[in-house]
Structures are given as C-alpha cells and as structure tokens.
Amino acid sequence: MGMFSRFCLFAALALTTLLAAAEPVSFPGVPAPPQVAARQFILMDFESGAILAEQAPDERAEPASLTKIMTAYGVADALAKNLVKLTDIVTISEKAWKTEGSRMFIEVNKQVSVDDLLHGMMIQSGNDAAVALAEHVSGSEEVFTTVMNQHAARLGLTNTKYANAEGLPDPNNYATPRDLAKLTQAFIRDYPEIYKYYSQKEFTFNGIHQPNRNGLLGKDPSVDGVKTGHTEAAGYCLISSAKRENMRLIAVVLGTESNSARTKASEALLNYGFRYFETRELYPAGAKIATARVWKGAAPNVDVVLEAPLGVTIPRGKYASVKASAEVNPRLVAPLAKGQQLGRLIVRYEDKEFLTVPLVAAAAVDQGSFLSRGIDHLRLMIGR
C-alpha cells in the first residue's frame, strides 16, 4: 500500500473497515517516531484513524487490566440500551469479593450502585468491581465475556479474545496494540459520558482512597484517559488519550519495565504526534459535492454527497497541499436509490492520490413518465 493511501474517514460507520488496513504514515521532512522502551506500541489519530507510529502493532499480547476497557464498554452499551441503570443497586457476590488482584474493596453481600462500581473499575482498576458489573449486566461473568467477544467482533478487533472481565492471566485473553487503539477509539466515540470517568484522578469508596494509576493525568492537562495494566508477563502497560486544540491522539504502550517507563513512553509518543501532525476536516457529513444529471428519471438531477465527515491527518502546515476532485458517472439512469454510489471523491496530497471516497445519491430518484423515458432514451442513443 502506498504512503498516500493510508488515511481514513472520520466516519463512525466506516472506521472499523478502513482501520484494519491502516499503516504508519511517512512523509519526507517529518522525523521518524521516537524510540521508546516498550515491547509494543501504536499511536493513532482518533478522528482519521491514521497510524503515526507503531512497533509490533499486530502481535498478540496479554492485555492485563486493559481488558477492563471492553468491560466498561460493555456496561456503557447496556446503559445506553436501558438494560441497566447507573442507579441500579448490585448485591456483591462471593465470587466478585474473592477476585484476586487490584481491588475496589467491595464486601460480599453488600449493596453497591452501578455508578460506584464503574468508578471503582475505571479509576481504581478494581477486579472485584469488574466481576460484579459483569454479573449484574449478564447474570454471570461467563455470559458477559461472551458479550465482550461479540462487541470485539462487531468493532473489527480481529486479534482480540476475552476469557474474563477483569484481565487476570488466561491463554484465551489476548489483544494487540492496534485492536486496543480501535477499542479505545470506539469507546470515546460511542460513549463519551462514560469515558469521562477515566479522567478522574482519584476515587474514595468504603473509606479507602485510591488514586488513578495513569501517571499522565495531572502531568499533562490535555490527557483525559485511559487505562493502566500490569502483570508479570504483560509488563507495565498504558493506553492514553489526549486532546489538544481540535486533534485527539490515542497511544497504546505495552510491555515496559516500570510505571514511570510506561508514562515516559506514552508522553513521548503523544508529543511526537501533536508536534508534527494535524488532522483537518475536509467536508462535513452530507456535504454536497456535485449535482448530477439523471436520465429517464422523475427528477432531472440529483445531489451527489458524502455520507460521512471526511478528514485527513497530514504534516503540520501542509493543509494547502491537499486537494479534492469529484468523478461522477455521466450516464446515471433512474431509478436511483438514496445512498447509491454514483462516483468517487479523489483526495490528493502534493498532487499524489492518497484517498478515494464513495459519493452517493442524496435522495432516491424514481423512473419518469413513459414519454420522458422515451425522450431520454433517444438522447442517450444519439449521445446528447
């Protein structure tokens, strides 16, 4: 794939498909990414999906507590569908109470709200809270894990599998930096109100105060998430996201040797992305790109539009080098369906093609009358 074909749409509907093929960008004059002390990493632009830096992005790894991002996503999805409520009161099971690892310190048979459990899982990384939430949403952790895997498949996380809700080591619990970045992107896009929990620096429950383990919170005011993870096999891991001006980046760092190392590596990647790149919107969703002639139709013309917002990630200061032009089928014959592809928009950077996007009909066009169809047929026959 050429370097000018590596950019993606802003579109929520299109991102899952397009990101699967994303490769790191490479432009003359832009320095190579920093060398960081991590086994694996990836740096992604949130809006466009452009990959700005990577190392072993598709190699499977133990996600440890990064698993809880999908757990939180699954709970957020259940909240959005009104299957559960933040005010629901959960009776803590013995299984949740006994779950090993990091804890929120909930107690067996005590009643805790879904909202508090989410805080305890997302801020304090409570394994006990993760199991309690899974049991409340789906009846058991096993059933909830099935739901997690269904979400993974729907989001196009092709190298991800979940065996539990909390991230304790299991051969069937794995992910990749690319999939983790895509999951984080989906979370921020789909459930921004729940995502905000990750920005909280501390949480106190049952008289026990615990800080958020994300070392970038407070250190960098543009950072508003996301999640840490650690086991002996996984090393110290961190997924971070930051927004500066109109640009948001997601950094996934896996397999560092310490808490400070994962913080330093994440900070270096984020700073690199913001310093050398910018993401610009070219067109909003539904933008009219052209008006096309329709033959044999009840209407003589149809607006040709983009279904979704379109933007690109490019080197800073190079927006003037981006140009777009439309190609539309000159012989459009009714009937046409709304959303039917009628052509394509070609985007070029410094006169080199790097992205093509479908152009579609803004509205349906039915067949015209028998007489009008006959006239247009003759015109098409003689090329007028």
N, C-alpha and C positions, 0 to 999 in steps of 0.2 A: 504494500500500500504506500503510495507517495505521500510525502510530508504534507501536501496540500489537500489531502482527502481525510484528514484526521479529526475534523471538527464536527460538532454535533448540535442538534437543535436544542433550544430551550425547552421544548415541549415535554410535558409530563407524559403524554401518551407515547411519544416516540423515543424517549430516552433509553428505556430498557433494551430495545433492539439495537440502537445505534452504539451504545456504550460498549457492547460486547466486542466490538471491533476496534475500539479506541486504542491508539498507540501514542507514545510520548511525542510532543511537538518538538520540532527542531528548526530553528531559524538562524541564518547567517547573522553574526553580530551579537547573538544572545548567548551569554556564558552558559556552560554546562551546569547542571544542578550541583549543589554542594555534596560532598562526600560525608555521609553521616554514619555513626556507629550503630547500625541496625542490620539484622539479617535480611529484612524485607521492608519495603515502604512503597507508598504511592502518594502522589499529590495530584488532586483533581480539582478542576474548576466546577463549582456547584451548578452554575447555570448552563454552561455549554457542554459539560462533560469532558472537556479537553484534558488529557493527561499531560502534566507539565514535568513530572519526574517519576521514575519508578525503579525498583530493583526487585526482581523475582516476584512480580505482581500476581502471577497466577499459580504460584507454588502453594500447595495446601499447608496450613499450619494450625496448631491448636489455638483457638481464639480466647480461651480462658474466660474472664468476665466480660469480654467484648460480646459474648453470647447474649448478654442481657440487653443489648440494643434491640435485638429481634424480640426478646421477651417484652420489652417496653413497647415496641411497635405493635405486637400482637394485642396487648392490652389497650393501646390507643385505638386500634381498629375496632375492638369490641366496644369501647366507649362511644366511638363515632356511630356505630350501628345500634346504639342503645341496648346492647346486650347486658351491659353492666353500667354502673354509675360511680362517679368519684366518691359519692356519699355512702355507697354500699359498705356495710359492716361485715368483715370477714372474721370468722372464728378460726383461730390458728390451730392447725393440725399438729400432731406429734411429729409427723414426717417433716413438715416445714421447720418446726422448732429444732429438730435434731440435725438439720442440714449443716454439713461441715463448711469450713472456710469463712470468708468475711461475713459479718452479721450486722443486722439492724437491731438485734437483741429483742425480738418479739418473744412472747411466752406462750406455751401451749395452753389452749382453751381460752386465751384472752381474745378480746374483740378489737380489731384494728380496721380503720377505714381504708378503702382502696387508695385514696389520695395519700395517706401516710405511707402505705406500702410502696407506692410508686416513688415517693421521695426517698424512702429507705433503700430501695433498689437502685435508683438512678444516681443518687448523691453519695450514699454510704456503701454502695455495691453489695447490699445485703443478699446473700444467697438464700437466707431464710425468707426474705420478702419475695424473692423471685418465685420460689416454690409456692408460697401462699397465694400469690397472684395467679399463677398457673392453675392451681386447684380451684380458685374461685371462678375464673373465666370458663374453664372447660371441664371441671369436675375432677380432673386428675392431671398430674404433670405429664403423664404419658400421652393423653389426648391433646393437651396443649402443645406438646412437642410436635405432634402431627400437624397441627395448625401452623406452627412455626415453619415447618418444611413446606407447607402449601404456600405460605407467603414468599418463601425463598424462591420457589419455582415461578410464581407469578411475577416476581421482580427480576427474573432472569439471573439469579445468583447460581450459576451453573456449577460452581466448585464449592458449594456450601452444603453442609448437612448438620442437623442438630439432633443430639441424643438426650438433652435435658434443657431445663430453662435457666439454670444458674451458671453453667460453664465449667463445672467440675470435669476433670480429665476423663475422656472416653474416646476410644478409637473411632467412633461414629460421630464425633463432634469436631468439625473442622470447617475452615473458611480460608479465603485468600485476601490479600490486601485489596485487590480490585473489587471483589464482592462486598467487602466491608465498606468500602467507599461508596458503592452503589446503594447499599442498605442505608447508610447514613444520609445520603442524598435523598432517598425516598422518605425517610423519617422527617427531615427538615421540610420537605415539600408537602407531604401529606398531613402531618400532624404538628404544625408549628407551635401550638399552645402547649402540648405535652413536651415537645422538645425543649421548651424554655426551662424545664426543671433542671436540665443539665448545667445551666448557667449559675445555679445557686451554690454558693461557696461552702455552705455548712447546713447541717440539719440536726436537730435535737429530738430524740424520742426516748420515752421512758427514763428521762433524767440523764441520758447518755448523749453527750455532744460529740459529733464526728464531723471532720472537715471533708469537703470534696477532695478526692485524691488527684484530680487533674492539676498538675503544677503550673499550667499556663493561666488558669483562672486567677485574676488579680494581678498577675505579672504583665499580661498583655490585655488591655481593655477591649480589644477587638475580638478576643476569644470568648465564645459563649457555649462551649462544649468540647469534647463529648464524653468519652469514657476511657477509663484505665482498665488494664487487665494484667494479671501476673500468676504464673505457676512456674515451677522449676523448669519444666520443659519449654514453656512458651516464652520465658524470659519476661522482661518488663515491656508492656505494650501500651500504646496510647493512640486513640483516634481523637483528633482535634479539628475544630472548625472555627473559622474567624471571618468576620466581615469588615472590610474597610471600604468606605465610600459605597459604591454600588457593586462591589465584587466580593464574592464569598468563595473561600477555598476549603477543601477537606483534605487533611493529611492523615494517613494511616502509617503508623510506625510499629513494627513487630520485632521482637527478639533483641532488645537492648539489655545491657548488663545491670542497670540500676534505674531507680526512679528519676534521678537527675539526668541520666543519659537519654531516656525517652523524652523528657521535657526539652532538652537541648536539641535533639534531632528534629523534633516536631517544630520547634521555633525556627530552626534554620530553613526547613522546607517552606514553611508559611512565608517567611520573609523573602525568600527567593521568588516565590510565585507572585507576591504582591509587587515586588520591586521591578520585575522585568516584563510582566504581562498585564493586560487589561482585557476585560470582557465587555463587548459593546452589543447592544441590541440593534439589529438592522431594521426589523419590521415587527410590529405588534401582531398578536393573533388576529386573523381575519382581515389583514391588510389587503386592500385591492391593488393588485399588481398590473392588471390589464383588463380590457374589455374585448371579448372575442365574438366574432360573427358566428351565428348558429344557422345552419341550413335545415330547411324543412321543419322549422320549429314554430311553436305558438308565439314565441318572442324572437326578435331578430338578433338579439345579443345576450350575452351572459357575462357577469363579472367573474374574473379569474382571481382567486385569492389564496393566501396561505392559511392552512388550518390552525397553525400554532405559531407562537412567537419564534423569531429566528434571530440568533446572535452568534458571534464568533469570539474566540479568545486569540488574541494576536499580541505581538510585541508592543510595549507601551510607545505611544506617539506615532503609530503606524496606521491609524484608522483611515487616513486619506488614501491608503494603498488598497483598500477594499472596495470592489465594485461589484454590482449585481446586474444581470440582464435576464430577460424572460424569453423562453421559447414556448410558443403555444401552437397546437395543431391547427393549421389553417382550414381544415375541412371537417369541422365539428358538425355532426348530423344528429338531429333530435330523434328519439328522446335522450335527454341527459339527466342523470341523477345528481342530486345535491351531494357534493363531496367527491364526485367522479374526477379522476385525474385527467387534466386537459393539456398538461405541459409540464415544464420544469423551470425553476429559477436557478441560474448558474451564478455562483459567487466566486470571484477571483481575488487573489491577493498578489499584488505586484504583477498583474497580467497572467498569473498562473491559476488554473482552475483548482479549487480545493474543496468545493462543496456543491452538490446539486440537491435541490429540494423540490418535491412534488408541488405543482399548482393545481388547484381543484375548482370545481364549479361552486359558486356561492349559493346557487339556487337550482332547483330542478327546472328543466325546460321540456314541456310536453310537445308531442308532434303537432304541427299546424294543420290547417284545413286541407282537404283533398286538393283544392285549387292551388294553395300556396306551396304545397309539397310538389305538385307538378311543375310549377314555375321554377322552383329551386332545382328540381331535378334537371330541367333543361339547361339552366345556368351552369350547373356543375358539369354537364356533358360538354358544353362549349367553352368551359373554363372562364366564366365571367362571375 
